[in-house]
Amino acid sequence: MIAGLLYVIGLVTVLVTIVGAAFGLPPVITEVTRVIDAGSPDYLALIQRIGGLFAWAAVPFIGGLLLMASGRVIMLLSAINRSLRGQS
């Protein structure tokens, strides 16, 4: 029960983070096209700016993945426990 709840909370967190990051995508696309259309594009500075724009998304995304992983580990351990006891 708890494992499933952890998994669902992690999944919702990851999906909401992806959707939230997608709303910030149009200015990034504009910035990328502006830099590419420039005479001498500086790709390293562009990557740093994009990373700065999406830095807020790293913590909830990784946290959601960790919640999902912990839920799956608990599910696996409980399945192993049930199989060793001979219960189904």
C-alpha positions as CSV (number, residue, x, y, z in Angstrom):
1,M,0.0,0.0,0.0
2,I,2.7,2.5,1.0
3,A,4.9,1.3,-1.8
4,G,2.2,2.0,-4.4
5,L,1.5,5.4,-2.9
6,L,5.2,6.3,-3.0
7,Y,5.3,5.2,-6.7
8,V,2.2,7.2,-7.6
9,I,3.4,10.4,-5.8
10,G,6.8,10.1,-7.5
11,L,5.2,9.6,-10.9
12,V,2.9,12.6,-10.5
13,T,5.9,14.7,-9.4
14,V,7.9,13.8,-12.4
15,L,5.0,14.4,-14.8
16,V,4.1,17.7,-13.3
17,T,7.8,18.8,-13.5
18,I,8.0,17.8,-17.2
19,V,4.8,19.7,-17.9
20,G,6.0,22.8,-16.0
21,A,9.3,22.7,-17.9
22,A,7.4,22.5,-21.2
23,F,5.7,25.8,-20.4
24,G,9.1,27.4,-20.2
25,L,10.2,26.1,-23.5
26,P,9.1,28.8,-26.0
27,P,11.6,31.4,-24.7
28,V,14.3,28.8,-24.8
29,I,13.5,28.0,-28.4
30,T,13.6,31.7,-29.2
31,E,17.0,32.0,-27.5
32,V,18.4,29.0,-29.4
33,T,17.3,30.3,-32.8
34,R,18.7,33.8,-31.9
35,V,22.1,32.3,-31.0
36,I,22.2,30.0,-34.0
37,D,21.4,32.9,-36.3
38,A,24.2,35.0,-34.9
39,G,27.4,35.3,-36.8
40,S,29.5,33.3,-34.4
41,P,27.4,31.2,-32.1
42,D,28.7,30.4,-28.6
43,Y,27.1,27.1,-27.8
44,L,28.7,26.7,-24.4
45,A,27.1,29.9,-23.2
46,L,23.8,28.8,-24.7
47,I,23.9,25.5,-22.9
48,Q,24.7,27.4,-19.6
49,R,21.8,29.7,-20.1
50,I,19.4,26.9,-20.8
51,G,20.7,25.0,-17.8
52,G,20.1,28.1,-15.7
53,L,16.5,28.4,-16.9
54,F,15.7,24.8,-16.1
55,A,17.7,24.5,-12.8
56,W,14.5,24.7,-10.8
57,A,13.3,21.4,-12.4
58,A,16.2,19.3,-11.3
59,V,15.3,18.8,-7.7
60,P,11.6,17.8,-8.1
61,F,12.4,15.6,-11.1
62,I,15.2,13.7,-9.3
63,G,13.1,13.6,-6.1
64,G,10.2,12.0,-8.0
65,L,12.5,9.5,-9.6
66,L,13.8,8.6,-6.2
67,L,10.3,8.2,-4.8
68,M,9.4,5.9,-7.7
69,A,12.5,3.9,-7.2
70,S,12.0,3.5,-3.5
71,G,8.4,2.4,-4.1
72,R,9.5,-0.2,-6.6
73,V,12.2,-1.5,-4.2
74,I,9.6,-1.9,-1.4
75,M,7.3,-3.7,-3.8
76,L,10.2,-6.0,-4.9
77,L,11.2,-6.8,-1.3
78,S,7.6,-7.5,-0.2
79,A,7.2,-9.8,-3.2
80,I,10.4,-11.7,-2.2
81,N,9.2,-11.9,1.4
82,R,5.8,-13.4,0.3
83,S,7.5,-15.9,-2.0
84,L,9.9,-17.0,0.6
85,R,7.0,-17.6,3.1
86,G,5.1,-19.5,0.5
87,Q,2.2,-17.1,0.4
88,S,0.6,-15.7,-2.7
